[in-house]
Amino acid sequence: MVGVLALAALVGIAVGCLIAWALLAPKLSAARAEIASFRQQLDAALARESEHARIADQERQRLERELAAKDERIAALLEESAALKTQVQTLHERLEEDRAYREELQRQLRLEFEQMATRILEQRSTLLKEQSTETLEKTLAPLRERIAAFEEKIDRAYTEHTKGTASLREQLQQLFQLNARLTEQADTLATALRGDKRLQGSWGEVQLERLLELSGLQRDVEYKVQVSTRTSEGDRIRPDVVVYLPEGKHLVVDSKVSLSAYAAFIEASTDGEREQHLRHHVQAVRQHIERLASKDYYAAEGIHSPEFVLLFMPIEAALSVALHADRELYTFAWERRIVLTSPTTLLATLRTVASVWKHERHNRNALMIAEEAGKLYDKLASVLDDLMKVGETLERTKRDYENAMNRLCRGSGNVIARAQRLVELGAKAKKQLDRRLLSDAGGSDPESTPPLEP
């Protein structure tokens, strides 16, 4: 008896396991499918992010190469400017030497001519007294020719020298103009770096707007400049740039960091001066980080930003030397919710935002297409329902028509046959029935039926 009970218990357990497996199998399959789908989505997202990172890295490398090329170009221009200045000075010295040489040559020629004329006159004085005028002319003729040839040679040399001087003057003028342009450009950059903070801020904003244009973002659509808003305490603030993100988010970018100390660091002539100005530069960056952190841009009215602000330094080397001199500078800024960016890193960030907006527009277009397709399908279904109803109505109308025609035209004693019979019997009618109806009704053709005699 115990064996039977044990066997029954085992059978019950087995049946219970089978029932549980049958109930849970679909859920397990669905869970596996959902996990597989989620894994595919995760792999696709990772692939996209890897591609974005690769593109950003390529862009960073390209911008670094461009920056290096520009730095080399600036260095080459500075060297060219120095060479041009040296060349101009050399040309000035050559002009002075040529003028002095020409004056000395004229003086020597004049002196030699006077001496030669004096010797000739002294040698010929006795002979002139004895010879006639004709003999004197013959004697002076060679001298006249030599003097004329000498004057022609002098004139030709002067003309060639004048042409050379004019050409040299034109080249000098071009060199002066080029040097003036280079000096003006260098002075503009130096003024922007050494000048007042307002000029530095304006220059930084110009560089920031150039990066925004290069990123592909649309002004006043995907970013705005100088947006006026208020802090949570009611103070009015004006961020340099607010970059819009999908889902109503924002990024705040500031570009008003002072670079005066960095300019002094670049122009310093000794290691001691450079070290001192570098400390001032790092201190200026830290002070600006403190000021920027105190404004709480991310908590301002109408700005839904992550709890950090991008601090843009428009000169790559200015940020690089500051980070190299102060290893804790980046951490110092991050603890105050400030992210330090250079033209390279900011452009990569803005390009990423532009790519996100591009995908967002594609997603919106896909949703709009799906919505419009659904509306079109619903409209098509409604039209088809109406057409089906019209078809059913036409079918009923056709059946009613055929039934009515059967009653009128078909069968013995139908209405049309009887009406035609009345006409044949002498009923007066102004119109005639259609021959096809008469044929279907089995009546005679009225034109072939002779009229009854009166």
C-alpha positions in Angstrom: 0.0 0.0 0.0 2.8 2.3 0.8 4.4 1.6 -2.6 1.2 2.5 -4.3 1.0 5.8 -2.4 4.6 6.6 -3.2 4.0 5.9 -6.9 1.0 8.1 -6.9 2.9 10.8 -5.2 5.7 10.6 -7.8 3.1 10.6 -10.6 1.5 13.7 -9.1 4.8 15.5 -8.8 5.6 14.6 -12.4 2.3 15.8 -13.6 2.7 19.1 -11.6 6.1 19.7 -13.1 4.7 19.1 -16.6 1.9 21.6 -15.9 4.3 24.2 -14.4 6.6 23.8 -17.4 3.7 24.1 -19.8 2.6 27.3 -18.1 6.0 28.8 -17.7 7.5 27.8 -21.1 5.8 30.6 -23.1 6.9 33.2 -20.6 10.4 31.9 -20.6 10.5 32.1 -24.4 9.1 35.6 -24.4 11.7 36.6 -21.8 14.5 35.1 -23.9 13.2 36.9 -27.0 13.0 40.2 -25.1 16.5 39.7 -23.7 17.8 38.9 -27.2 16.0 42.0 -28.6 17.4 44.2 -25.8 20.9 42.8 -26.4 20.6 43.6 -30.1 19.5 47.1 -29.3 22.4 47.5 -26.9 24.9 46.2 -29.4 23.5 48.6 -32.0 23.7 51.5 -29.6 27.3 50.5 -28.6 28.2 50.3 -32.3 26.7 53.8 -32.9 28.5 55.3 -30.0 31.8 53.6 -31.1 31.3 55.1 -34.6 30.5 58.5 -33.0 33.7 58.3 -30.9 35.7 57.3 -34.0 34.3 60.2 -36.0 35.0 62.6 -33.1 38.5 61.3 -32.7 39.1 61.7 -36.4 37.7 65.2 -36.3 39.9 66.0 -33.3 43.0 64.7 -35.1 42.1 66.7 -38.2 41.6 69.9 -36.1 44.9 69.2 -34.3 46.6 68.9 -37.7 44.9 72.2 -38.9 45.9 73.9 -35.7 49.5 72.7 -36.0 49.5 73.9 -39.6 48.2 77.3 -38.6 50.8 77.5 -35.9 53.5 76.7 -38.4 52.0 79.3 -40.8 52.0 81.9 -38.1 55.6 81.1 -37.2 56.5 81.2 -40.9 54.8 84.6 -41.4 56.6 86.0 -38.4 59.9 84.7 -39.8 58.9 86.1 -43.2 58.1 89.5 -41.6 61.5 89.6 -39.8 63.2 88.6 -43.1 61.2 91.3 -44.9 62.2 93.9 -42.3 65.9 92.9 -42.7 65.5 93.0 -46.5 63.9 96.5 -46.4 66.8 97.7 -44.2 69.3 96.2 -46.6 67.6 97.8 -49.5 67.6 101.2 -47.8 71.3 100.8 -47.1 71.9 99.9 -50.8 70.0 102.9 -51.9 72.1 105.1 -49.7 75.3 103.5 -51.0 74.2 103.8 -54.6 73.4 107.5 -54.2 76.7 108.1 -52.5 78.5 106.2 -55.3 76.7 108.1 -58.0 77.6 111.5 -56.4 81.2 110.4 -56.0 81.3 109.1 -59.6 79.9 112.4 -60.9 82.4 114.4 -58.8 85.3 112.3 -60.1 84.2 112.5 -63.7 83.8 116.3 -63.4 87.2 116.5 -61.9 88.8 114.3 -64.6 87.1 116.3 -67.3 88.3 119.6 -65.9 91.9 118.2 -65.6 91.8 116.7 -69.1 90.5 120.0 -70.6 93.1 121.9 -68.7 95.9 119.7 -70.0 94.6 119.9 -73.6 94.3 123.6 -73.4 97.8 123.9 -72.0 99.3 121.6 -74.6 97.5 123.3 -77.4 97.8 126.9 -76.3 101.0 127.5 -78.3 99.7 125.7 -81.3 96.4 127.7 -81.1 98.3 130.9 -81.4 100.0 129.7 -84.6 97.3 127.8 -86.3 94.2 129.1 -87.9 90.6 128.6 -86.9 90.2 125.6 -89.3 93.2 123.9 -87.6 91.7 124.5 -84.2 88.3 123.0 -85.3 90.1 119.9 -86.5 92.0 119.6 -83.3 88.9 120.1 -81.1 86.7 117.8 -83.1 87.9 114.5 -81.5 87.6 116.1 -78.1 84.0 117.1 -79.0 83.2 113.6 -80.1 84.7 112.1 -76.9 82.8 114.6 -74.8 79.5 113.7 -76.7 80.2 110.0 -76.3 81.0 110.6 -72.6 77.7 112.5 -72.1 75.7 109.8 -73.9 77.3 107.2 -71.7 76.5 109.3 -68.6 72.8 109.8 -69.8 72.4 106.1 -70.5 73.8 105.1 -67.2 71.6 107.6 -65.4 68.5 106.3 -67.3 69.2 102.7 -66.4 69.9 103.7 -62.8 66.6 105.6 -62.7 64.7 102.6 -64.0 66.3 100.3 -61.5 65.6 102.8 -58.7 61.9 103.0 -59.8 61.6 99.2 -59.8 63.4 99.0 -56.5 61.0 101.7 -55.1 58.0 99.7 -56.3 59.3 96.5 -54.6 60.0 98.4 -51.4 56.4 99.8 -51.5 55.0 96.2 -51.8 57.2 95.1 -49.0 56.1 98.0 -46.9 52.4 97.1 -47.6 52.9 93.4 -46.8 54.8 94.3 -43.6 52.0 96.7 -42.6 49.4 94.0 -43.1 51.4 91.5 -41.1 52.0 94.0 -38.4 48.3 95.0 -38.3 47.2 91.3 -38.0 49.8 90.7 -35.3 48.8 93.9 -33.4 45.1 92.9 -33.6 45.8 89.5 -32.0 48.2 91.0 -29.5 45.7 93.7 -28.6 42.9 91.1 -28.2 45.2 89.2 -25.8 46.7 92.2 -24.0 43.7 94.6 -24.2 40.7 95.1 -21.9 38.5 92.3 -20.9 35.6 93.4 -23.0 37.7 93.2 -26.2 39.0 89.7 -25.1 35.4 88.6 -24.4 34.3 89.8 -27.9 37.2 88.0 -29.5 36.3 84.8 -27.6 32.7 85.1 -28.7 33.7 85.5 -32.3 35.8 82.3 -32.1 33.0 80.5 -30.4 30.5 81.5 -33.1 33.0 80.3 -35.8 33.0 76.9 -34.0 29.2 76.9 -33.9 29.0 77.5 -37.6 31.6 74.8 -38.3 29.6 72.3 -36.1 26.6 72.4 -38.4 24.1 73.7 -35.7 21.5 76.2 -36.8 21.5 79.6 -35.1 18.3 80.6 -33.3 17.1 77.0 -33.9 19.6 74.7 -32.2 21.5 77.4 -30.3 21.1 81.0 -29.3 23.6 83.7 -28.3 23.3 86.2 -25.4 20.1 84.7 -24.0 18.8 86.9 -21.2 17.4 85.1 -18.1 17.3 85.2 -14.3 18.8 83.1 -11.6 16.8 81.5 -8.8 17.6 84.6 -6.7 16.2 86.9 -9.4 19.5 88.2 -10.7 19.7 88.8 -14.4 22.3 86.8 -16.3 23.3 86.6 -20.0 25.1 83.3 -21.0 27.3 83.6 -24.1 25.7 80.7 -25.9 22.8 78.3 -25.0 22.9 75.1 -27.1 19.6 73.3 -27.3 19.4 69.5 -26.9 16.5 67.1 -27.7 13.8 66.7 -25.1 14.0 70.3 -24.0 17.6 70.1 -22.5 20.3 72.8 -22.8 24.1 73.3 -22.7 25.5 76.6 -21.5 28.9 77.8 -23.0 30.9 80.7 -21.6 33.9 82.3 -23.4 34.9 85.3 -21.3 38.1 83.9 -19.7 40.9 86.4 -19.4 44.0 85.8 -21.5 46.1 88.8 -20.6 48.5 86.8 -18.4 48.8 84.2 -21.2 49.8 86.9 -23.7 52.4 88.2 -21.2 53.7 84.6 -20.8 54.1 84.3 -24.6 56.0 87.6 -24.8 58.2 87.0 -21.8 61.9 87.0 -22.6 63.3 85.2 -19.5 62.3 82.0 -17.7 61.6 83.8 -14.5 59.1 86.2 -16.3 57.5 83.2 -18.1 57.0 81.3 -14.8 55.5 84.4 -13.1 53.1 85.1 -15.9 52.1 81.4 -16.1 51.2 81.4 -12.4 49.1 84.5 -13.1 47.4 82.8 -16.0 46.5 79.7 -13.9 45.2 82.0 -11.2 43.1 84.0 -13.7 41.6 80.7 -15.0 40.8 79.6 -11.4 39.2 82.9 -10.6 37.0 82.8 -13.7 36.0 79.2 -12.7 34.9 80.5 -9.3 32.9 83.4 -10.8 31.3 81.2 -13.4 30.3 78.6 -10.8 28.7 81.3 -8.6 26.2 82.2 -11.4 24.4 78.8 -11.4 23.5 78.9 -15.1 22.1 75.4 -15.0 19.5 76.6 -12.3 18.4 79.7 -14.2 14.9 80.3 -15.4 14.0 78.6 -18.7 17.3 76.6 -18.8 17.1 72.9 -18.3 20.8 72.0 -18.4 22.9 69.2 -16.9 24.5 70.5 -13.8 27.6 71.8 -15.5 28.7 74.7 -17.8 31.2 74.5 -20.6 34.1 77.1 -20.2 35.5 77.7 -23.6 39.2 78.9 -24.0 39.6 80.1 -27.6 43.4 79.4 -27.7 44.3 75.7 -27.5 47.7 76.4 -26.1 46.3 78.6 -23.4 44.4 75.7 -21.9 47.2 73.3 -22.5 49.8 75.2 -20.6 47.4 75.9 -17.8 46.6 72.2 -17.4 50.3 71.4 -17.6 51.2 73.9 -15.0 48.3 73.0 -12.6 47.5 69.3 -12.7 44.5 69.8 -10.4 42.9 72.5 -12.5 40.5 70.2 -14.4 39.4 68.5 -11.1 39.1 71.9 -9.5 36.7 73.0 -12.3 34.8 69.8 -12.4 34.1 70.0 -8.6 32.5 73.3 -9.3 30.5 71.9 -12.2 32.6 73.6 -14.9 34.1 71.7 -17.8 37.2 73.2 -19.5 37.1 73.0 -23.3 39.4 74.1 -26.1 38.4 74.7 -29.8 39.1 71.0 -30.5 37.1 69.5 -27.7 34.3 72.0 -28.0 33.9 71.4 -31.7 33.8 67.6 -31.1 31.1 68.2 -28.5 29.1 70.5 -30.8 29.4 68.1 -33.7 28.1 65.3 -31.4 25.1 67.5 -30.5 24.5 68.2 -34.3 24.6 64.5 -34.9 22.1 63.9 -32.1 19.8 66.6 -33.6 20.1 64.9 -37.0 19.0 61.5 -35.5 16.3 63.3 -33.6 14.9 64.9 -36.8 15.0 61.5 -38.5 13.1 59.9 -35.6 10.5 62.7 -35.7 10.1 62.3 -39.5 9.7 58.5 -39.0 7.1 59.1 -36.4 5.3 61.6 -38.5 5.4 59.2 -41.5 4.1 56.4 -39.3 1.3 58.7 -38.0 0.4 59.9 -41.5 0.5 56.3 -42.7 -1.9 55.3 -40.0 -4.3 58.1 -40.8 -4.1 57.1 -44.5 -4.9 53.5 -43.6 -7.8 54.6 -41.5 -9.1 56.8 -44.3 -8.7 54.0 -46.8 -10.6 51.6 -44.5 -13.4 54.1 -44.2 -13.6 54.6 -48.0 -13.6 50.9 -48.6 -16.3 50.4 -46.0 -18.4 53.1 -47.8 -17.7 51.4 -51.2 -18.8 48.1 -49.7 -22.0 49.7 -48.5 -22.5 51.3 -52.0 -21.9 47.9 -53.6 -24.4 46.2 -51.3 -26.9 49.0 -52.1 -26.2 48.5 -55.8 -26.7 44.8 -55.5 -30.0 45.3 -53.7 -31.1 47.9 -56.3 -30.1 45.5 -59.1 -32.1 42.7 -57.5 -35.1 45.0 -57.0 -34.8 46.2 -60.6 -34.7 42.6 -61.9 -37.7 41.6 -59.8 -39.6 44.7 -61.1 -38.6 43.9 -64.7 -39.6 40.3 -64.3 -43.1 41.4 -63.1 -43.3 43.9 -66.1 -41.8 41.9 -68.9 -41.7 38.2 -68.1 -44.2 35.5 -67.5 -47.6 34.9 -68.9 -49.9 37.8 -68.7 -47.1 40.3 -67.8 -48.0 44.0 -67.7 -46.1 45.1 -70.9 -47.7 42.4 -73.0 -51.2 43.4 -71.7 -50.5 47.1 -72.3 -49.3 46.4 -75.8 -52.4 44.3 -76.4 -54.5 47.3 -75.4 -52.8 49.4 -78.0 -53.3 46.7 -80.6 -57.0 46.7 -79.7 -57.2 50.4 -80.4 -56.1 52.3 -77.3 -54.7 55.6 -78.2 -51.1 56.4 -77.1 -48.7 59.1 -78.1 -45.5 57.1 -77.3 -44.3 53.6 -78.0 -42.7 51.1 -75.7 -39.1 50.0 -76.4 -38.8 47.1 -78.8 -36.4 45.2 -76.5 -39.0 45.4 -73.7 -41.7 44.2 -76.1 -39.4 41.3 -77.3 -38.7 40.3 -73.7 -42.4 40.5 -72.9 -43.4 38.5 -75.9 -45.5 41.2 -77.4 -45.7 42.1 -81.1 -43.7 45.0 -82.7 -46.1 48.0 -83.0 -44.7 48.9 -86.4 -45.4 45.4 -87.7 -48.9 45.1 -86.3 -51.6 46.5 -88.6 -54.1 48.8 -87.1 -57.6 47.4 -86.4 -60.3 48.3 -88.9 -63.0 50.6 -87.5 
